[in-house]
Amino acid sequence: MKKVPVMLVLLVFTLFSQAQRFHLGIFGGLAAYNGDLTDRYFPKKTTNGAVGLTGNYELTDHFMLRAGYTYAVVGGADRFSSDPELVARNLSFETSIHEFSVVAEYYPLNLNEHRFSPYAFGGLAAYHFNPYAYDAAKNKVYLQPLSTEGQGLAAYPDRKPYKLTQMAIPFGFGAKYAITDNLRLGVELGFRKLFTDYLDDVSTTYAAQADLLAAKGQLAVDMAYRGDELPGGNQNYPAKGYGRGGSKYKDFYYFTGLHLTYRLGSGNGGWGGSGRKSRMGCPTNVY
């Protein structure tokens, strides 16, 4: 029985010491996308906010493992293009992004001994999206069920319906500053490599108007071609096979912002501790 208190003390000590390797964080910044409806980075009129929560674990002095959830809204619209042909196409979309990611961060400088270090990261993410647009009457319409390019219709066997939850590869870089022993502030830019070209519901060519009308109804026709909504716009639905988008390159979305983290447990109360050497090279507390 005497061994039980000893084991409990050892367990508490182990959990406490390991807790000093955990950091909780919040992220806030901007989000945007590149694809068929915009090819500019952070376009002024379609850039939105992004927020997130992270849990971080120090694997070594130079590697951090980070798991996080990020919420953002991205979108694009032909009406903001400088290309008259794209303006005449008149397509648009928005989508919420719900992303869960796990990435490894590499720091060339040890932030337990230095105030500042650049870093790079890469990993794996799962995200959910659901593109929508507003019809001529300003009603919100989700686009994936409408098969706007014939996805899932018998006449287009090569066009499969796209899944709304998919995998992505997050990667990017940033710089982090140790405000105190436990509090760190980073600024980063992160990209998401996607495996779909339908984040914006635009990719290939127009499906035949008759095919869409028969299979999905008039709303699908209305949302697939919107040039007729413009004053003086072409009222004729494009012929089957006429270019609607470009499938050569996949879509991608990206974030930039500030990442504030706080180390659980206690350090030595100032920068340079946390079980490492201080600026003077003297040992401090250990894990």
C-alpha positions, -999 to +999 in steps of 0.1 A: +000+000+000+029+024+007+038+021-030+005+037-041+012+072-028+047+070-043+033+060-077+007+087-075+034+113-068+054+100-097+024+101-120+015+137-110+051+147-115+052+131-149+020+147-160+031+181-147+065+179-164+050+168-197+024+196-194+052+221-198+056+208-233+020+216-242+009+250-257-027+261-263-032+287-291-056+309-309-053+320-345-069+350-362-063+364-397-074+365-433-085+338-457-089+336-495-088+312-524-074+309-559-093+291-587-116+298-617-132+328-601-101+346-590-064+343-597-052+371-574-038+367-539-060+383-512-083+401-536-097+431-517-134+424-523-135+386-516-110+382-488-126+372-455-116+364-419-103+332-404-102+320-368-088+289-352-078+270-320-046+249-317-030+224-294+008+223-297+034+198-283+071+203-282+087+171-296+122+186-294+138+220-291+133+224-329+102+205-337+066+212-327+035+191-334+004+211-339-032+200-341-059+226-349-093+236-361-098+266-384-130+282-396-130+306-426-152+318-455-137+321-490-152+331-523-149+347-557-169+365-583-165+372-620-179+407-615-147+418-598-125+405-627-107+428-652-113+404-680-145+413-700-151+376-709-151+366-673-174+395-663-198+383-690-197+348-675-211+363-642-204+333-620-198+336-582-196+315-551-188+314-514-182+286-490-175+281-453-143+261-446-142+238-415-107+224-413-090+200-389-052+197-394-021+181-379+012+197-389+048+195-378+066+228-373+104+232-377+123+260-359+160+265-368+164+284-336+155+271-302+128+294-288+137+283-252+170+300-258+163+327-284+135+353-285+129+349-323+129+321-349+115+316-384+097+283-389+082+262-417+054+236-414+037+209-433+012+181-426-022+168-434-058+182-431-094+173-435-118+200-445-155+204-452-169+229-478-202+235-495-202+261-522-232+283-526-243+314-546-272+338-545-297+336-574-313+366-591-338+370-563-310+370-537-318+335-524-290+314-511-285+283-533-261+254-526-245+244-559-232+208-554-267+192-556-274+209-588-247+192-609-240+225-627-215+208-650-233+175-653-216+158-624-233+125-617-256+126-647-258+096-671-248+117-701-215+126-684-200+094-670-165+110-666-179+137-643-184+123-608-201+143-580-175+159-559-173+152-521-179+180-497-154+166-472-119+160-485-082+158-476-057+186-481-020+192-476-013+223-455+022+239-457+037+273-452+061+294-431+062+320-405+081+337-377+076+334-340+086+357-311+089+346-274+072+374-255+078+356-222+089+321-212+054+308-218+038+333-242+047+333-279+033+352-309+038+341-344+028+354-378+024+329-406+012+323-442-002+288-449-014+272-482-037+242-487-030+219-516-064+205-527-073+175-547-104+190-562-111+217-588-146+222-575-141+243-544-158+270-564-182+246-583-164+256-616-140+233-635-147+222-670-174+228-697-211+235-698-234+206-697-263+207-722-292+228-711-317+201-719-297+175-698-296+198-668-333+208-671-344+171-674-323+159-645-321+188-620-347+213-630-347+250-640-327+261-609-297+241-621-299+257-655-302+292-640-271+287-617-250+270-643-251+300-667-257+335-653-246+358-682-283+364-690-287+382-657-265+410-667-279+441-685-272+435-721-259+400-714-261+371-737-295+355-732-286+322-749-273+293-728-239+282-741-237+251-762-227+217-746-189+215-743-183+253-743-157+263-718-170+271-684-138+268-663-103+254-666-095+220-650-057+221-656-050+234-621-067+225-589-082+251-566-065+261-533-072+282-503-048+299-479-046+317-446-024+344-431-026+358-396-013+358-360-009+328-339-007+333-301+002+304-279+006+298-242+026+271-226+008+251-199+026+245-166+051+271-153+085+281-165+110+302-145+088+333-149+108+349-177+122+342-211+150+317-214+138+291-189+115+261-194+141+234-187+167+250-210+196+273-206+191+310-201+208+337-221+238+335-196+241+298-203+230+288-167+207+258-163+172+265-152+143+243-141+139+209-159+110+190-172 
